[in-house]
Every structure is written in C-alpha cells, then in structure tokens.
C-alpha cells in the first residue's frame, strides 16, 4: 500500500471513528438533531460543489433534485410501509438518489448545453418551474401540507426501528460518510479531472477532443444523484416533505454553504454545511436578525476571502508542516484585536437597530453583552460608531503586516526545508548509497 493510499485510509477511518463517537460526547436530543441535520447538509453541499467547485457551473436551482429526491423517498416509505415489503429503511435514501438522477438526466440534457450565465439562468428557470408545479400537482407534492410518512413503518433492520433519534443519526452519518468517500473518489477519477479542465479552460478541453457539454452533463447527473440522497435523508429525518424544499431558499442556502466553506476545496463545503447549520439552529435562538449576519458573512467572504474558510485553513498547512507557525502567531494575535472590536461594534449596531425597528412594542431599553442601555441614547450610538471605526482602522493597519508575515514565514519555511533536503541528498550521494535522486525528488516535493 502506497503512502498516499495509507494516508487516505487513515483519514477516512478517522472520520468514521469521529462520527461513531460524537453521540457519546454530545448526548442531548438537541445535539443529535443538529448533527443529523449537519449530516445531510454535508451531502447536499458536496453535491452542489460538484457543479460549482469541480465543473464551474453556477446553479440557482439545485434544490430541485434535493426536494424531488425527498418527495420520492417519502412516497416510497409510504408504499413500503403499507405493503410491508421486505425493504429496510437504510436503503430507502437510494430512492431519493435515483429520483434525483432521473430528473437530472431529464433537466440536465437541456440546461448543460449552455455554460456560464446562460446555465445559471436556465437552472433558475427550472427551479421556478418545479416550484410552481409543486402547488399544482397535489397528487405528488401533497399541496400546502406536503407528504407525511413514518420511518418506523418499515421492517426492522437488525432489531432497529429507527424511532430514537440516535438511531436516525447513525443512519444519516453512515450515508454521509459513504457519500463523502464516493464524491471524493469521483474527484480523483479521469472524469473528475476533466471536470476541472472544463472549469478552467473549456476551449483547450475541446481542442484535445473532449465534449465539454457531455462532461458537464455527466457531472450534473452525478450531482443530482447525491442531492437526491440528501433529500431522502432529510425526508427520513423530518418524516414530512413540503413544497418549500424545491423553492429558491434551499438553492440559495446551499450556495451559501458551499461558498462560505470554500468551493475550491473538497473540505470547504463540509465546513460550510456544519457552520451554516449550527448558525441556523443556534443563532436563531438568540436574535431575530440572524439572516442578516449570514448575509454579511457571505458578502465579506466574497469580497475578502473568496477561497472560503476551507482555503483559509489550508493556507496554514505549510506553516504547520515546517514548524513556522510560531513566527506568525504574534501577528495573528495582534490582528485578532481589531477583528473582535469590529465584530462587537457590528453586533451592537445590528442588534440596536433591530430592536428599534422590529421590537418597537418593547420600548427602547435593551441589554447586550450584559450591558443595559437605551437604544435611542446618543452615547450608545457614539460608542457603537467608535467601535466600528476603531475596528476598521485597526484592520487597515494590521492587514499588510499579517500578509507580509505570512508570506515571509512560508517562504522561509519552504526554503529551509529545501536546503535541508538538498544537504541530506548531497550527503547520501557522497556516501555512495545511490539515493541522490530520491533526495532530489523529496526536495522538489517539499518546494511545491
């Protein structure tokens, strides 16, 4: 087994162990529910990343395949439960995956004939078309009430009826891990590499003999399959599917998950799905303006961190590999001060304005960060403006220093590693061991 294969096996084995142990760390029902939501959100976000991150197709209607997969899974559960067919619940998400694949084959043949803005507009039109049909075709979509189902109506699977939330979590976690491995393997295939080529340079891909439309179409179908599995898992979790799952809101939310996490990296949508799900559940309990925070986060990521949180974390890998993180740690700590000041000022600005505009019946007295104050007080607004101004000025001052410190540390770390490897190569070559070429290869790898 090669070192690369061994490292990947260790990575996925570690992920499986973490997923298996999480319920023993977070034992409450709310925690199990949140982790279950994160599970199928990860599958949904990664399926979208196959379009945007892998193949460069910006879709505004990806929730169509997620929602139709959920509806088909709900219908399949009702049919299986009524007839008591010997089909266990753990395989039912395949019904959603096959539905997502079937509709992706149907809609993708037309939409993938165009790329760029035209594809985005076609996907938006298809999404609106399906959303309109969800209110018309009540036999399939169930009208405004949706389709209800019961996951415990199927035959037991090794004595499990999947009534307790912990059993549902393990079902979703198993499918999440399986889909993650499958989608990661897809990125390593020649077809996955061609998706990258079509994304980066479609003219050259056509020049070497590949049909860019067919590559986009296949990637679209595979993405629809995994989105349908995510929808099937959601149907099993909620035990109800409504017309809202095929609307524009889920399509926009999966775009936020993928982009905030980082569409250029496989781990990015995973981070984005976990973060956005946690914000959707926990932040909404503290403030009614939580969507405004999400929107601001998206704007900041697009403007200043277009590679996403995943890219931001992976940028630190050279520093950790070569032990150079200590050189930038003081600068990072210095940058954290204006960031926290700006964050405090922004939160105070949003919450105070939200209190005055939305909570007018509660008066002007409010409390934030344990401090009680009057929302209309000039002193309070002066402090808020001062916090925002100081935070922005501090960031403008420290940003160039953080950039210089980071690039300097990376350059010194890589040059030091290359020099060490070269010296080792020269030593082994002088000793007559015949491994000079291996050392040179290691030096080149360290330089990359």
C-alpha angles and dihedrals in degrees: 000000000000120000091248093053090045091052092050092048089050091049095051092041089053090049090052091050092049092050090048094050100043095087089056090055099039103037103163122104092240091055092050090050092050092048090049090052090049090052099061091033088061091052091047093048093047091050089054090048089059086066103038104025100033104033104018097241114144107207126190094183106051091123088072091078093039092051097042089049089053093049093048091049091051091051091047091051091052093048094046092044093050095048095034091226114183093254114124122219097245091070095047095090085069087070088060092045093051090047091051090048093049094051091043089055089051100043097031095061090067101032098048092057085084130047136200119015093355091058091048091052093047091051090050091051093049090049092053090046093055091043089055092047090053089068093044105042096060093164092068102025098036096229119253092336094056125204120310123201142167124234092197093060093079125083117284117263110219089331094312119125094179093231097125115074093234091062090050090050093055091048091052092042092053092050091044092054093044093050092046091053092046094049092045090051089051091058089056096052124094088251090054090051090050089053087058090048092051089049095049103034117002093173092059091045089056091045092059091051107268125130106233090197092056092047090051091046095052092046089048092053094048090048091051090052094056092042088055090052089053089051091049091052090050090052090052091048099046097031088215134074122197134187091259092078092071095047131102095266097070090044090053092045094054089050089054091049094050097042098043090049093045125267094210094066132056092226092050100080089045090057091043093050093050093046097044093046091050091048093047092053105032104029092050089061091061105039139020090215095064093121089059090057090051091050093049090048090053093049092049092049093050093048103039110012106033091161090064133225091301091056091046090055095044089052087069093056096090089052092051094044094053098034094245096126092099090066094060099035095088091050091048090051090050090051091050091067099064090038091057092044092051091045091052091049093047093049091048091049094050096043095046093048091045090052093051096044103036108021097049093138092061094062128237098290113104142154130225129173087359092301119120117211144147113267090215095049115122090214091057092050091046090054091048093051090046092052092050093046094047091047093051093045091048092051092050088052099046101035096080091047092052091050093048092046093049097048092043092052092048092048093048092045094051094044090049092049091048092050092049092049092048092051091050090049092051091049095051091045092053090049089059096238093135094230098113093110091053091052091049090052090051090049091052091048091051090050091055 
